[in-house]
Amino acid sequence: MQVLAASLTGSQVSLEGGRAEVAAVELAREFEARLAECSTLAFRVALGVLRNAADAEEVAQEAFIRAYRNFHRLRDRERFRAWLARIAWRLALDRWRSSSRRERREQIAGEPMPEQTVEELAASHEFQGRLQAAIDELPPKLRQVLILAAVEGYNIREVSHLLGLPDGTVKSRLHLARKAMIERLKWIAGDSPRS
């Protein structure tokens, strides 16, 4: 009895497997037919974005691959052209952004870092020390606002939220802190030596 049940189950699986294979073949044929209708579309879209035929060909190939892999998810098959164009457009934009970032990194990496002289290094350390001392000399209320806004990069609204203060109070304290820092660091501009 179990052998009979197993043999029936196996035949059902093979029938269902056969149906799945037939459906997959039909889906592949439909994809090929739709692709034949708009075979150069992905290339033209990518070329419009990238302005480079070789890159556009690569993007078009990637668009075809993605379209083939996801064709079964496309609900309205009549919108295939628009769907393929959208895939190619997004891939081309991704390629363009990626190459722009890579070019910027290579440009920055290619520029030699200027070496500091001993005098510049000493002046830098002196400045950092005096800057830290000037910040430490500020009253705690002003120091807290200055560090959050100027050093940590928070905007006025974020600082007021973090400290639980009104925006106007944060603006006032930040103004006073900057004014005090200018007075303490006048020696940099050479206006007068700081005692």
C-alpha positions as CSV (number, residue, x, y, z in Angstrom):
1,M,0.0,0.0,0.0
2,Q,2.8,2.4,0.9
3,V,4.6,1.5,-2.3
4,L,1.5,2.4,-4.3
5,A,1.1,5.7,-2.4
6,A,4.8,6.5,-3.0
7,S,4.5,5.7,-6.7
8,L,1.4,7.9,-7.0
9,T,3.0,10.8,-5.1
10,G,6.1,10.5,-7.4
11,S,4.0,10.7,-10.5
12,Q,2.2,13.7,-9.2
13,V,5.5,15.4,-8.5
14,S,6.7,14.6,-12.0
15,L,3.5,16.0,-13.5
16,E,3.8,19.1,-11.4
17,G,7.5,19.3,-12.3
18,G,6.6,18.9,-15.9
19,R,4.1,21.8,-15.7
20,A,6.7,24.0,-14.0
21,E,9.2,23.2,-16.7
22,V,6.6,24.0,-19.4
23,A,5.7,27.3,-17.6
24,A,9.4,28.2,-17.4
25,V,9.9,27.5,-21.1
26,E,6.9,29.6,-22.0
27,L,8.1,32.4,-19.7
28,A,11.5,32.3,-21.4
29,R,9.9,32.4,-24.9
30,E,7.8,35.4,-23.9
31,F,10.8,37.2,-22.5
32,E,12.8,36.6,-25.7
33,A,9.9,37.8,-27.8
34,R,9.5,41.0,-25.7
35,L,13.3,41.5,-25.7
36,A,13.4,41.2,-29.5
37,E,10.9,44.1,-29.8
38,C,13.2,46.4,-27.9
39,S,16.6,45.0,-28.2
40,T,18.5,48.3,-28.4
41,L,16.5,50.2,-25.9
42,A,18.6,49.4,-22.8
43,F,21.8,50.4,-24.7
44,R,20.3,53.7,-25.9
45,V,19.1,54.6,-22.4
46,A,22.5,53.7,-20.9
47,L,24.4,55.6,-23.6
48,G,22.3,58.7,-22.9
49,V,23.4,58.7,-19.3
50,L,27.0,57.5,-19.6
51,R,28.1,58.9,-23.0
52,N,30.5,55.9,-23.4
53,A,29.6,53.1,-25.7
54,A,31.6,50.4,-23.9
55,D,30.1,51.3,-20.5
56,A,26.6,51.5,-22.1
57,E,27.0,48.0,-23.5
58,E,28.0,46.6,-20.1
59,V,25.0,48.3,-18.5
60,A,22.7,47.0,-21.2
61,Q,23.9,43.5,-20.6
62,E,23.4,43.8,-16.9
63,A,19.9,45.2,-17.5
64,F,19.0,42.2,-19.7
65,I,20.3,39.8,-17.0
66,R,18.3,41.6,-14.3
67,A,15.2,41.7,-16.5
68,Y,15.5,38.0,-17.2
69,R,15.9,37.1,-13.6
70,N,12.9,39.1,-12.5
71,F,10.6,38.7,-15.5
72,H,8.4,36.4,-13.6
73,R,7.7,39.3,-11.1
74,L,6.5,41.7,-13.8
75,R,2.8,41.9,-13.4
76,D,1.8,43.8,-16.5
77,R,3.8,42.3,-19.3
78,E,2.7,45.1,-21.7
79,R,4.9,47.5,-19.7
80,F,8.0,45.5,-20.5
81,R,9.7,48.3,-22.5
82,A,9.2,50.9,-19.7
83,W,10.4,48.4,-17.1
84,L,13.5,47.5,-19.1
85,A,14.2,51.2,-19.7
86,R,13.9,51.9,-15.9
87,I,16.3,49.1,-15.1
88,A,18.8,50.4,-17.6
89,W,18.4,53.9,-16.4
90,R,19.0,53.0,-12.8
91,L,22.0,50.8,-13.6
92,A,23.5,53.6,-15.7
93,L,23.0,56.1,-13.0
94,D,24.7,53.8,-10.5
95,R,27.6,53.2,-12.9
96,W,28.0,57.0,-13.4
97,R,27.9,57.8,-9.7
98,S,30.3,55.0,-9.0
99,S,32.8,56.2,-11.6
100,S,32.5,59.8,-10.3
101,R,33.3,58.7,-6.8
102,R,36.2,56.6,-8.0
103,E,37.6,59.5,-10.0
104,R,37.4,61.8,-7.0
105,R,39.1,59.2,-4.8
106,E,41.9,58.7,-7.3
107,Q,42.4,62.4,-7.8
108,I,42.7,62.9,-4.0
109,A,45.0,59.9,-3.7
110,G,47.2,61.2,-6.5
111,E,47.8,64.6,-4.9
112,P,50.8,64.5,-2.6
113,M,50.2,65.6,1.0
114,P,52.2,68.7,1.7
115,E,54.9,68.0,4.2
116,Q,54.9,70.3,7.2
117,T,58.1,71.9,8.2
118,V,59.2,71.7,11.8
119,E,58.2,75.3,12.4
120,E,54.7,74.7,10.9
121,L,54.3,71.5,13.0
122,A,55.4,73.4,16.2
123,A,53.0,76.2,15.4
124,S,50.2,73.8,14.8
125,H,50.8,72.1,18.1
126,E,51.0,75.5,19.8
127,F,47.8,76.6,18.2
128,Q,46.0,73.4,19.2
129,G,47.2,73.8,22.8
130,R,46.1,77.4,23.0
131,L,42.8,76.6,21.3
132,Q,42.1,73.9,23.9
133,A,43.1,76.2,26.7
134,A,40.8,78.9,25.4
135,I,37.9,76.5,25.2
136,D,38.6,75.3,28.7
137,E,38.6,78.9,30.1
138,L,35.0,79.4,28.9
139,P,32.2,79.2,31.4
140,P,30.6,75.7,31.3
141,K,27.4,76.9,29.8
142,L,29.2,78.6,26.9
143,R,31.7,75.8,26.5
144,Q,29.0,73.2,26.2
145,V,27.1,75.0,23.5
146,L,30.3,75.8,21.6
147,I,31.5,72.2,21.6
148,L,28.2,70.9,20.4
149,A,27.7,73.4,17.7
150,A,31.2,74.2,16.4
151,V,33.1,71.1,17.2
152,E,30.5,68.3,16.9
153,G,28.6,70.0,14.1
154,Y,25.1,70.0,15.5
155,N,22.8,72.8,14.3
156,I,21.0,75.2,16.7
157,R,17.8,73.2,16.8
158,E,19.7,70.0,17.6
159,V,21.7,71.7,20.4
160,S,18.6,73.2,21.9
161,H,16.9,69.8,21.9
162,L,20.0,68.1,23.4
163,L,20.4,70.6,26.2
164,G,16.6,71.2,26.7
165,L,17.0,74.9,26.1
166,P,15.1,77.4,23.9
167,D,16.7,78.2,20.5
168,G,17.2,81.8,21.4
169,T,19.2,80.8,24.5
170,V,21.4,78.5,22.4
171,K,22.0,81.3,19.8
172,S,22.9,83.8,22.5
173,R,25.3,81.4,24.3
174,L,26.9,80.4,21.0
175,H,27.4,84.1,20.1
176,L,29.0,84.9,23.5
177,A,31.2,81.8,23.2
178,R,32.5,82.8,19.8
179,K,33.1,86.4,20.9
180,A,35.1,85.1,23.9
181,M,37.1,82.8,21.7
182,I,37.9,85.6,19.3
183,E,39.2,87.7,22.2
184,R,41.3,84.8,23.6
185,L,42.8,84.0,20.2
186,K,43.6,87.5,18.9
187,W,47.3,86.6,19.1
188,I,46.9,84.5,15.9
189,A,46.0,87.5,13.8
190,G,48.9,89.4,15.3
191,D,46.7,92.2,16.6
192,S,48.1,92.0,20.1
193,P,50.1,89.4,22.0
194,R,48.0,87.5,24.6
195,S,49.2,87.7,28.1
